[in-house]
Amino acid sequence: MMRPLAIAHRAGNDLGLLRSALDGGADLVEADIHAYRGRLEVRHRKTLGPWWLWERGELVRRRDVRVPELHELLTAADGDPRLMLDLKGIHPWLARRLAAELPGTAITVCTQHWWMLRAFRDLANVRLVLSAGSRRGLRRVRARLRRRPAYGVCVHRRLLTPETVTELRRTADVVFTWPVDTAADLADAQRLGVDGVIGKNLGVLAR
């Protein structure tokens, strides 16, 4: 069995970590893309009004953190095709704006809001991945794949069995899963037979 692809979770949100992940041999480096006040920002934290950013257990002032924009990410990647951009939120022009700014090199785009993927259908260089983090989301993935095959699906590890992975692969080229942050997580993902693992621990991914 071939080793699963190693996908560095959120490593693209930090331009220094992006370079480390790429140089360290990651097969894909994930970055989260938000639309905010006419900009495409690279961050996982959500906005709380104009001055604050937050995620679970953390609240920071926007002025106290570095928030890169998409053009900085693309410049730092320097044409490397190993970016996976995760579209966050449901801003109406996020996908269209991103599609217009992508370079001609190969790139992977994923989201749990699948309607946004329509903006990329005519771009031959973009690989589209349907993401699902709940049982309802997995049911929707199955129903969607019965109607239309996809390049890839990304499903939370707790929702998968080897049988489910085999089923999904009939109509998707690749099946990714997350989180894979420990050696035990990696062993479980290998047991499932997935094609790619997503995690924050670059040491584990290097295995």
C-alpha positions in Angstrom: 0.0 0.0 0.0 1.3 3.5 -0.9 1.8 5.9 2.0 -1.0 8.5 2.4 -0.4 12.0 1.2 0.8 14.3 4.1 -1.2 17.5 4.3 0.0 20.2 6.7 -3.0 21.5 8.5 -3.1 25.4 8.7 0.6 25.6 7.9 -0.2 28.0 5.1 -1.7 30.5 7.5 1.8 31.4 8.6 4.1 32.3 5.8 7.2 31.1 7.7 5.6 27.8 8.5 4.5 27.5 4.9 8.0 27.4 3.7 9.1 24.9 6.4 6.2 22.6 5.5 7.0 22.7 1.8 10.7 22.3 2.3 10.0 19.5 4.8 8.3 17.4 2.1 4.6 18.0 2.8 2.5 16.8 -0.2 0.0 19.6 0.4 -0.1 22.7 2.7 -3.5 23.9 3.8 -4.4 27.5 4.2 -7.7 29.0 5.3 -9.2 31.8 3.1 -11.7 34.4 4.4 -13.2 37.4 2.7 -13.0 40.6 4.8 -13.6 44.2 3.7 -12.7 43.6 0.1 -9.6 41.5 0.9 -8.9 37.8 0.8 -7.3 37.0 4.2 -5.3 33.9 5.2 -6.3 33.0 8.7 -8.3 30.4 10.7 -9.6 32.8 13.4 -13.0 34.3 12.8 -13.8 38.0 13.1 -15.7 39.5 16.0 -16.4 43.0 14.9 -13.7 45.1 13.2 -11.2 44.9 16.0 -11.1 41.3 17.3 -10.3 37.8 16.0 -11.3 34.6 17.8 -11.4 30.9 17.8 -12.1 28.4 20.6 -10.3 29.4 23.8 -8.6 32.5 22.2 -9.5 36.1 21.6 -7.0 38.5 20.1 -6.9 42.1 18.9 -6.6 42.2 15.1 -3.9 44.9 15.4 -1.7 42.5 17.5 -1.5 39.7 15.0 -0.1 39.4 11.5 -2.9 38.5 9.0 -1.5 37.7 5.6 -3.5 38.2 2.4 -3.9 35.8 -0.5 -1.4 37.6 -2.7 1.3 37.2 0.0 0.6 33.5 0.3 0.8 33.0 -3.5 4.1 35.0 -3.6 5.5 32.9 -0.8 4.5 29.7 -2.5 6.3 30.9 -5.6 4.3 28.7 -8.0 4.5 25.6 -5.9 1.4 23.5 -6.7 1.1 22.0 -3.2 -1.3 24.5 -1.8 -4.8 23.5 -0.6 -7.0 26.5 0.0 -9.9 25.9 2.5 -12.7 28.4 1.9 -14.2 29.6 5.2 -17.5 31.4 5.7 -20.2 31.9 3.1 -19.3 35.4 1.8 -21.1 35.7 -1.6 -18.0 36.8 -3.6 -15.3 34.8 -1.8 -15.2 31.9 -4.4 -15.5 34.1 -7.4 -12.8 36.5 -6.2 -10.5 33.6 -5.4 -11.0 32.0 -8.8 -10.1 35.2 -10.5 -6.9 35.6 -8.5 -5.5 32.0 -8.7 -2.4 31.4 -10.7 -2.2 29.0 -13.6 -0.4 26.4 -11.7 -2.2 23.4 -10.2 -3.9 24.1 -6.9 -6.4 22.3 -4.6 -9.6 24.0 -3.2 -11.8 22.6 -0.5 -14.8 23.7 1.5 -17.8 22.5 3.4 -19.9 25.0 1.5 -20.0 23.1 -1.8 -22.0 25.7 -3.7 -18.9 27.8 -3.8 -17.0 25.2 -5.8 -19.1 26.2 -8.9 -16.8 29.2 -9.3 -13.9 26.9 -10.2 -15.5 24.4 -12.5 -14.1 25.9 -15.7 -10.5 26.1 -14.2 -8.7 22.9 -15.4 -5.8 23.6 -12.9 -8.0 23.5 -9.8 -8.7 20.2 -8.0 -12.0 20.4 -6.0 -12.5 18.6 -2.7 -15.8 18.3 -0.8 -15.3 18.5 3.0 -17.6 17.0 5.6 -17.2 17.2 9.4 -20.5 15.7 10.6 -22.7 12.7 10.0 -25.1 14.9 8.2 -22.2 16.2 6.1 -21.1 12.6 5.3 -24.6 11.7 4.2 -24.6 14.7 1.9 -21.2 13.7 0.5 -22.6 10.2 -0.4 -25.7 11.7 -2.0 -23.6 14.2 -4.0 -21.1 11.6 -5.3 -24.0 9.4 -6.5 -25.0 12.3 -8.7 -21.6 13.6 -9.7 -18.1 12.2 -9.1 -15.5 14.5 -7.6 -11.7 14.7 -7.5 -11.7 14.4 -3.7 -13.5 14.3 -0.4 -12.2 15.2 3.0 -14.0 13.6 6.0 -13.4 13.8 9.7 -11.7 10.6 10.9 -14.3 9.7 13.5 -16.9 9.3 10.7 -14.9 6.8 8.6 -14.6 3.0 8.4 -12.6 1.1 5.9 -15.9 0.2 4.2 -16.9 3.9 4.0 -13.5 4.8 2.5 -13.9 2.1 -0.2 -17.4 3.3 -1.0 -16.3 6.9 -1.3 -13.3 6.0 -3.5 -15.6 4.5 -6.1 -16.6 8.1 -7.2 -13.8 10.2 -5.8 -10.1 9.9 -6.8 -8.9 10.6 -3.3 -10.2 10.4 0.3 -8.6 12.6 2.9 -9.1 12.7 6.6 -8.4 14.8 9.7 -7.2 15.2 12.4 -4.1 13.1 12.3 -1.7 14.6 15.0 -0.3 11.6 16.8 1.3 8.3 15.9 -2.0 6.6 17.1 -4.0 8.8 14.8 -1.7 8.0 11.9 -2.0 4.2 12.6 -5.8 4.6 12.6 -5.8 6.5 9.3 -3.6 3.8 7.7 -6.1 1.2 9.0 -8.9 3.1 7.3 -7.0 3.1 4.0 -7.3 6.8 3.2 -5.3 8.5 0.5 -4.3 11.6 2.6 -3.9 12.6 6.2 -4.3 16.2 7.5 -2.5 17.2 10.7 -0.6 20.0 12.5 2.3 17.8 13.7 4.9 17.9 10.9 6.9 15.2 12.6 4.0 12.8 12.5 3.3 13.7 8.9 6.9 13.1 7.9 6.4 9.4 8.8 
